[in-house]
Amino acid sequence: MKSFLDVVVVGGGPCGSFAALNLAKFGVNVKVFEEHEEIGVPSHCAGHLNISSLKLLGLHPLPPEIVENTFYGAIFHSPTDKEFSIRFSSPVTCAVNRALFDKYIAEMAKKAGAHYSLNSMVESLIIENDFVKGVVVKRENTRKSFPAKIVVDAEGLSSKILRQAGLLAFNRHMLVNAVQAEVENVKDTETGMVEIFLGKNYAPGFYAWLMPKHDGKAKVGLAAKIGNPKELLQKLMAKHPAASKKLRTAKILQTSFHPITLGGPIPKTYSDGFLAVGDTASQVKPTTGGGVIFGITCARVAAKTIHEALHENDFSSGFLSAYQKRCDEILGFDAKFMLKMRKMLNAMSDDKIDKAINLCTKIGLDKPLQNIRDIDFQGRSLLRMLWNPRVPVALLYFLFSYLSANP
Ligand SMILES: Cc1cc2nc3c(=O)[nH]c(=O)nc-3n(C[C@H](O)[C@H](O)[C@H](O)COP(=O)(O)OP(=O)(O)OC[C@H]3O[C@@H](n4cnc5c(N)ncnc54)[C@H](O)[C@@H]3O)c2cc1C
């Protein structure tokens, strides 16, 4: 390996490793620093991913040991256990073991030529005349500088490095605190269906989820704007009219806690010699909190832009701004649409949510929704279905509920 790196990637999560994989494929000399001693550990994510997006990213099929289950649709439960479900004829999403998924991408990156340094925390950026020129890494009580032409920040939500680069971090008002648990002894689930539980008393500002696995266990979790996620999860399992029927006797085997950013991508993701990808850039769907597909989609765009920058020997923010422009083109409209949807959903009372779920069932909204394949890009997918009268009816209901809550 050359001693002067072309690119340093901060963080060996899915977005950092996917950037490294694509850079290495271009023949770029790239090194990933990961603060933990093992890739993918600790894991805090439900790992629910859209199969068609994985295909577009060249990640389908995944090795079978990574995939815990595949799902044909979802069942939505209102706060008083009214139900609305969407079923597809073939699997549309899957649940992956996130630790194995992260390792898989990192292994592919290594095979393509990327270098990894574990147990290595990037403490700070090297900045000269406002230009990012590399990183300072702490490893077993020693510090070492690694000069690089470009630094890719994929540190996740901590955003420490992002702020050093002078960029604004995600909107703290749009942060929810999440808990993800592995449980056993779950009752009355359909193995091929994800279940979503709504209700401000259980998951204020978000929702709770249940994803059955084939081994009789399940992933259960929720996120909330206010309240203690651990206590809310216990309450959900014991008292939610729909969830408690399935989870009252379940045993929690393992829990993890982590925030989710729902405010949509940060306003600026680049500066001189620097790009941000993934959670640190808040490239997360505001409706569902899913960040893997959006993040790795942008990581691939980052790799392409960096490859061009290296070719032109131009690492200025002017050149790297192409990254943001391209990401905006891919997810800007959908992220804005989903942020509006999130705000509408947050503004709705439990009573309104009950009525909305009833309405969705009554008008047969599942029929047009069955045509959606692109559930990651929800704005464009819904636009394409506006010709079906059921879709505008439902959208108008949500809009009026929002407007009546925010006159
Ligand atoms: C409970 C929960 C459930 C979720 N469920 C889903 C889901 O079902 N589907 C989905 O798509 N998304 C889900 N998400 C979101 C998803 O986990 C994130 O969007 C995704 O992990 C972002 O990937 P990333 O690579 O940007 O960051 P991360 O996965 O957070 O990886 C960042 C990496 O950087 C390392 N790092 C940080 N700082 C440094 C440093 N200074 N030096 C070196 N290394 C550093 C960290 O150790 C970590 O390994 C969920 C999130 C939560 C909290």
The ligand as a Tripos MOL2 file, in Angstrom:
@<TRIPOS>MOLECULE
LIG
   53    58     1     0     0
SMALL
NO_CHARGES

@<TRIPOS>ATOM
      1 C1        -33.2960    0.3770   16.5190 C.3       1 LIG1
      2 C2        -32.9420    0.6930   15.1070 C.ar      1 LIG1
      3 C3        -33.4980   -0.0380   14.0820 C.ar      1 LIG1
      4 C4        -33.1600    0.2360   12.7580 C.ar      1 LIG1
      5 N1        -33.7270   -0.5150   11.7920 N.ar      1 LIG1
      6 C5        -33.4010   -0.2830   10.5080 C.ar      1 LIG1
      7 C6        -33.9410   -1.1060    9.4880 C.ar      1 LIG1
      8 O1        -34.7110   -2.0360    9.7530 O.2       1 LIG1
      9 N2        -33.5930   -0.8390    8.2010 N.ar      1 LIG1
     10 C7        -32.7380    0.1840    7.8790 C.ar      1 LIG1
     11 O2        -32.4590    0.4080    6.6900 O.2       1 LIG1
     12 N3        -32.2170    0.9870    8.8400 N.ar      1 LIG1
     13 C8        -32.5140    0.7700   10.1330 C.ar      1 LIG1
     14 N4        -31.9640    1.5490   11.1140 N.ar      1 LIG1
     15 C9        -31.0340    2.6170   10.7220 C.3       1 LIG1
     16 C10       -29.6770    2.0230   10.3810 C.3       1 LIG1
     17 O3        -29.2080    1.3030   11.4870 O.3       1 LIG1
     18 C11       -28.6860    3.1190   10.0170 C.3       1 LIG1
     19 O4        -29.2740    3.9880    9.0800 O.3       1 LIG1
     20 C12       -27.4050    2.5410    9.4320 C.3       1 LIG1
     21 O5        -26.7630    1.7320   10.3770 O.3       1 LIG1
     22 C13       -26.4640    3.6650    8.9950 C.3       1 LIG1
     23 O6        -25.2430    3.1260    8.5910 O.3       1 LIG1
     24 P1        -23.8950    3.9880    8.7410 P.3       1 LIG1
     25 O7        -22.8260    3.1840    8.1130 O.co2     1 LIG1
     26 O8        -24.1360    5.3760    8.2800 O.co2     1 LIG1
     27 O9        -23.6700    4.1350   10.3210 O.3       1 LIG1
     28 P2        -23.4270    3.0230   11.4100 P.3       1 LIG1
     29 O10       -24.0740    1.7600   11.0560 O.co2     1 LIG1
     30 O11       -23.7860    3.6690   12.7090 O.co2     1 LIG1
     31 O12       -21.8590    2.7840   11.3520 O.3       1 LIG1
     32 C14       -20.9530    3.8000   11.7710 C.3       1 LIG1
     33 C15       -19.6360    3.1080   12.1170 C.3       1 LIG1
     34 O13       -18.6610    4.1050   12.3740 O.3       1 LIG1
     35 C16       -17.9050    3.7280   13.5170 C.3       1 LIG1
     36 N5        -17.3440    4.9870   14.0540 N.ar      1 LIG1
     37 C17       -18.0120    6.0350   14.5840 C.ar      1 LIG1
     38 N6        -17.1690    7.0310   14.9130 N.ar      1 LIG1
     39 C18       -15.9330    6.5870   14.5940 C.ar      1 LIG1
     40 C19       -14.6480    7.1680   14.6990 C.ar      1 LIG1
     41 N7        -14.4680    8.4010   15.1710 N.pl3     1 LIG1
     42 N8        -13.5680    6.4490   14.2880 N.ar      1 LIG1
     43 C20       -13.7270    5.1700   13.7820 C.ar      1 LIG1
     44 N9        -14.9330    4.5670   13.6770 N.ar      1 LIG1
     45 C21       -16.0340    5.2800   14.0600 C.ar      1 LIG1
     46 C22       -18.9260    3.0620   14.4180 C.3       1 LIG1
     47 O14       -18.2990    2.2220   15.3440 O.3       1 LIG1
     48 C23       -19.7520    2.2800   13.3990 C.3       1 LIG1
     49 O15       -19.2160    1.0010   13.1730 O.3       1 LIG1
     50 C24       -32.2790    1.3090   12.4490 C.ar      1 LIG1
     51 C25       -31.7120    2.0500   13.4780 C.ar      1 LIG1
     52 C26       -32.0410    1.7590   14.7970 C.ar      1 LIG1
     53 C27       -31.4360    2.5660   15.8860 C.3       1 LIG1
@<TRIPOS>BOND
     1     1     2 1
     2     2     3 ar
     3     2    52 ar
     4     3     4 ar
     5     4     5 ar
     6     4    50 ar
     7     5     6 ar
     8     6     7 ar
     9     6    13 1
    10     7     8 2
    11     7     9 ar
    12     9    10 ar
    13    10    11 2
    14    10    12 ar
    15    12    13 ar
    16    13    14 ar
    17    14    15 1
    18    14    50 ar
    19    15    16 1
    20    16    17 1
    21    16    18 1
    22    18    19 1
    23    18    20 1
    24    20    21 1
    25    20    22 1
    26    22    23 1
    27    23    24 1
    28    24    25 2
    29    24    26 1
    30    24    27 1
    31    27    28 1
    32    28    29 2
    33    28    30 1
    34    28    31 1
    35    31    32 1
    36    32    33 1
    37    33    34 1
    38    33    48 1
    39    34    35 1
    40    35    36 1
    41    35    46 1
    42    36    37 ar
    43    36    45 ar
    44    37    38 ar
    45    38    39 ar
    46    39    40 ar
    47    39    45 ar
    48    40    41 1
    49    40    42 ar
    50    42    43 ar
    51    43    44 ar
    52    44    45 ar
    53    46    47 1
    54    46    48 1
    55    48    49 1
    56    50    51 ar
    57    51    52 ar
    58    52    53 1
@<TRIPOS>SUBSTRUCTURE
     1 LIG1         1 GROUP 0 **** ****
